[in-house]
Each structure stands twice: as C-alpha cells, then as structure tokens.
C-alpha cells in the first residue's frame, strides 16, 4: 500500500499542475463541464469521457484543467434534451451528453431541470473491458491500463474520480498515440507508485488528514 507521504506528494503535484494551467485567475472556481447520463456502464462512460476531453482544446481546455476538470453529473435522457439543450458531445449510443467546458452559471437551467446522477453502492469487482481510444488504431497503436479501486465505490464517486484522471491525462497529452485502453476494477488501492503514469488521490472523506488513491493510469 502506498504510504501517506507518497499519496500526499501525488495530491500536491496535481494541485500544482492545475494552478499552472489556469490562463486567467478570474476563472478560478467558475469553469466546468456537465455530463448527462441515461445510465451507467464503465466502458461506455470511459470511452465517452476520453472523446469529450480530446475535443476540448486551447484556452477552454486550459481553463477547465485549471479548475481541476470540474464536472457535474446529472441523470437524464440526452435525447430528450437535444432541442432545448444541445450538447457539445454525444456518445455514439446517445447515452451520455457532455456540455462545456464553460462558465458553470451557463448551465443553471440544466441543473435545475435534472437531479444529480446517483447509483447503488458498489461497482462491479472484478471487472475488465478493453475499449478503443478515438484517434488511435486499436490493433496497431500503443495501449494503456486504467485500474480503479472499485470495491464499495458508489457510482457517482466512480464518475468523478475516473473522469478527473482520464480527462487530465488527455489534456496533458499522455494518451497521444494510444489506440486501446484496458479498464480493470480491483478491490485494493495500489501497492506502489512505480509503473503508473498518473494516480488519482483525494483526501479521505472518512479519516481527516489522510489521503487515499482511487484510480491509476499506466501508458505503454
């Protein structure tokens, strides 16, 4: 298991990266994205999150990154919203609509209309699924591994932690040339930091002053 010193170092490194990315300090706390989900399936969600992040570039991408890729997840049917609330990216199956990134105040009407997305406690463990990554050739390009410490994890926490990790990896260019991503759910936190390119670390909500790792990404 990673030590608390290791986890704190990963946490502080991420804070520093986000602080350096924000192009305009006036945007701090204001910029974010919204995702509307009809239902949850890990492979569909990760593939859609990757595609949305790949389409976010320039100052918008930098502002989103500087606001820690903040994303609000809402429950609803994207197809019912298409006319009144057209989105920036829609998953191929019509299951997930992505809005932004932009000033969060601009999505107040959408947030009033829909409730936060919540699911049952517990994401499937064990679980493994390989998905193609847009922009790469799944047969010939490099691969990546996303491991999620999913035992006892609520779906809404899965969405937050995994989206932060993959979105920031895309915006940092870590997945350039990657054609396939293996998603794996495991019951434990990582035992070491070596071998991973990114680890998603947050403050432990149950133990003040401690940190925990939720997901990690390694790229070939």
C-alpha positions as CSV (number, residue, x, y, z in Angstrom):
1,X,0.0,0.0,0.0
2,X,1.3,3.5,-0.8
3,X,2.4,5.5,2.2
4,X,0.6,8.7,3.3
5,X,3.7,10.6,2.2
6,X,3.5,9.1,-1.3
7,X,-0.2,9.9,-1.5
8,X,0.3,13.5,-0.3
9,X,3.0,14.0,-2.9
10,X,0.7,12.9,-5.7
11,X,-2.1,15.1,-4.4
12,X,0.1,18.2,-4.1
13,X,1.6,17.6,-7.6
14,X,-1.8,17.6,-9.1
15,X,-2.7,20.8,-7.3
16,X,0.4,22.4,-8.7
17,X,-0.3,21.3,-12.3
18,X,-3.8,22.7,-12.2
19,X,-2.6,26.0,-10.7
20,X,-0.1,26.4,-13.5
21,X,-2.6,25.7,-16.2
22,X,-5.2,28.3,-15.3
23,X,-4.9,31.0,-18.0
24,X,-6.9,33.7,-16.2
25,X,-7.1,33.7,-12.4
26,X,-10.6,35.2,-12.6
27,X,-11.8,31.8,-13.9
28,X,-10.9,30.1,-10.7
29,X,-14.0,28.1,-9.4
30,X,-16.1,29.2,-12.4
31,X,-15.3,26.9,-15.3
32,X,-16.6,23.4,-15.5
33,X,-18.5,20.8,-17.6
34,X,-21.8,19.0,-17.3
35,X,-22.5,15.4,-18.3
36,X,-26.0,14.0,-18.5
37,X,-26.2,10.2,-18.3
38,X,-29.2,8.0,-19.0
39,X,-27.5,5.0,-17.3
40,X,-24.0,3.8,-16.3
41,X,-21.7,1.3,-17.9
42,X,-18.0,1.6,-17.3
43,X,-16.7,1.1,-20.8
44,X,-19.3,3.4,-22.4
45,X,-18.6,6.1,-19.8
46,X,-14.8,6.0,-20.1
47,X,-14.8,6.0,-23.9
48,X,-17.2,9.0,-23.9
49,X,-15.1,10.9,-21.3
50,X,-12.0,10.3,-23.4
51,X,-13.7,11.5,-26.6
52,X,-15.1,14.7,-24.8
53,X,-11.7,15.6,-23.4
54,X,-10.0,15.0,-26.8
55,X,-12.3,17.6,-28.3
56,X,-11.5,20.2,-25.6
57,X,-8.5,22.3,-26.7
58,X,-6.9,25.8,-26.4
59,X,-8.0,28.2,-23.7
60,X,-11.2,26.3,-22.9
61,X,-9.1,23.2,-22.2
62,X,-6.6,25.1,-20.1
63,X,-9.4,26.8,-18.1
64,X,-11.1,23.5,-17.4
65,X,-7.8,21.9,-16.4
66,X,-7.0,24.9,-14.1
67,X,-10.4,24.3,-12.5
68,X,-9.4,20.7,-11.8
69,X,-11.6,19.4,-14.7
70,X,-14.6,20.0,-12.6
71,X,-17.6,18.1,-14.0
72,X,-21.2,17.9,-12.7
73,X,-23.0,14.6,-13.4
74,X,-26.8,14.7,-13.9
75,X,-29.3,11.9,-14.6
76,X,-31.5,12.3,-17.7
77,X,-32.1,11.2,-21.2
78,X,-29.8,13.2,-23.6
79,X,-32.2,12.6,-26.5
80,X,-35.0,14.5,-24.6
81,X,-32.7,17.4,-24.1
82,X,-31.3,17.7,-27.7
83,X,-33.6,20.5,-28.8
84,X,-33.6,22.8,-25.8
85,X,-30.1,22.0,-24.5
86,X,-27.9,21.0,-27.4
87,X,-24.6,19.4,-26.2
88,X,-21.0,19.6,-27.3
89,X,-20.5,15.9,-27.5
90,X,-22.9,13.0,-27.5
91,X,-21.8,9.4,-27.1
92,X,-22.4,7.2,-30.2
93,X,-25.2,5.3,-28.4
94,X,-26.9,8.5,-27.2
95,X,-26.4,7.6,-23.6
96,X,-24.2,10.4,-22.4
97,X,-24.3,14.1,-23.4
98,X,-21.4,16.4,-22.5
99,X,-21.6,20.2,-22.1
100,X,-18.8,22.7,-21.9
101,X,-16.4,23.4,-20.6
102,X,-17.5,26.9,-19.8
103,X,-18.8,29.1,-17.0
104,X,-20.9,26.9,-14.8
105,X,-23.5,29.6,-14.4
106,X,-24.5,29.0,-18.0
107,X,-25.8,25.5,-17.1
108,X,-28.0,26.6,-14.3
109,X,-31.2,25.8,-16.2
110,X,-30.0,22.3,-17.0
111,X,-29.0,21.8,-13.4
112,X,-32.4,22.9,-12.1
113,X,-34.1,20.6,-14.6
114,X,-32.3,17.4,-13.7
115,X,-31.2,15.7,-10.5
116,X,-27.6,14.6,-9.7
117,X,-26.7,11.2,-11.1
118,X,-26.6,8.6,-8.3
119,X,-26.3,4.8,-8.3
120,X,-26.2,2.0,-5.9
121,X,-23.2,1.5,-3.7
122,X,-20.7,-0.8,-5.3
123,X,-19.2,-1.0,-8.8
124,X,-18.6,-4.4,-10.3
125,X,-15.4,-6.1,-9.0
126,X,-13.7,-7.9,-10.6
127,X,-14.3,-6.3,-14.0
128,X,-12.2,-5.9,-17.1
129,X,-13.0,-4.4,-20.5
130,X,-10.8,-3.2,-23.3
131,X,-12.1,-0.2,-25.3
132,X,-10.7,1.6,-28.4
133,X,-9.4,5.1,-27.9
134,X,-10.5,7.7,-30.5
135,X,-7.6,8.9,-32.7
136,X,-5.6,5.6,-32.5
137,X,-5.6,2.3,-34.3
138,X,-6.7,-0.3,-31.7
139,X,-4.8,-3.0,-33.4
140,X,-1.5,-1.2,-34.0
141,X,-1.1,1.7,-31.6
142,X,0.0,1.7,-28.0
143,X,-2.1,0.6,-25.1
144,X,-2.9,1.9,-21.6
145,X,-4.2,0.4,-18.4
146,X,-6.8,2.1,-16.2
147,X,-7.1,0.4,-12.8
148,X,-9.9,1.5,-10.4
149,X,-10.1,0.7,-6.7
150,X,-13.8,-0.1,-7.0
151,X,-14.7,-2.2,-4.0
152,X,-17.5,-0.4,-2.2
153,X,-17.3,2.6,-4.5
154,X,-20.5,4.4,-5.3
155,X,-21.2,5.1,-9.0
156,X,-21.2,8.9,-8.5
157,X,-17.7,8.7,-7.0
158,X,-16.6,6.4,-9.8
159,X,-17.7,9.0,-12.3
160,X,-15.9,11.9,-10.5
161,X,-12.6,10.1,-9.9
162,X,-12.3,8.3,-13.3
163,X,-13.3,11.4,-15.2
164,X,-10.7,13.6,-13.5
165,X,-7.9,11.0,-14.2
166,X,-8.6,10.4,-17.8
167,X,-9.5,14.0,-18.7
168,X,-6.3,15.3,-17.3
169,X,-4.3,12.6,-18.9
170,X,-5.8,13.6,-22.3
171,X,-5.2,17.3,-21.8
172,X,-1.6,16.5,-20.8
173,X,-1.1,14.5,-23.9
174,X,-0.3,11.3,-22.1
175,X,-2.7,9.3,-24.4
176,X,-1.4,10.6,-27.7
177,X,-0.9,7.6,-30.0
178,X,-2.9,5.3,-27.6
179,X,-5.3,3.1,-29.5
180,X,-6.7,0.9,-26.8
181,X,-7.4,1.2,-23.1
182,X,-7.9,-1.7,-20.7
183,X,-10.3,-0.8,-17.8
184,X,-9.8,-3.0,-14.8
185,X,-11.6,-2.9,-11.4
186,X,-9.7,-4.1,-8.5
187,X,-10.6,-4.5,-4.8
188,X,-7.5,-2.7,-3.4
189,X,-5.5,0.5,-3.6
190,X,-2.2,0.5,-5.4
191,X,0.8,-1.1,-3.6
192,X,3.3,1.2,-5.2
193,X,3.6,4.3,-7.3
194,X,6.2,3.0,-9.7
195,X,4.8,1.8,-13.0
196,X,1.9,4.3,-13.1
197,X,1.9,7.5,-15.1
198,X,-0.9,9.1,-13.0
199,X,-2.7,8.3,-9.8
200,X,-5.9,9.9,-8.7
201,X,-5.6,10.8,-5.0
202,X,-8.1,12.7,-2.8
203,X,-8.5,13.4,0.9
204,X,-10.0,10.5,2.7
205,X,-13.6,11.6,3.5
206,X,-13.8,9.2,6.5
207,X,-10.4,10.0,8.1
208,X,-9.4,13.7,8.4
209,X,-5.8,14.4,7.4
210,X,-5.4,11.2,5.4
211,X,-5.3,10.5,1.7
212,X,-6.4,7.6,-0.5
213,X,-5.9,6.5,-4.1
214,X,-8.9,5.7,-6.2
215,X,-7.5,5.0,-9.7
216,X,-4.3,4.9,-11.6
217,X,-3.3,5.0,-15.3
218,X,-0.2,3.5,-17.0
219,X,0.6,4.1,-20.6
220,X,2.8,1.9,-22.9
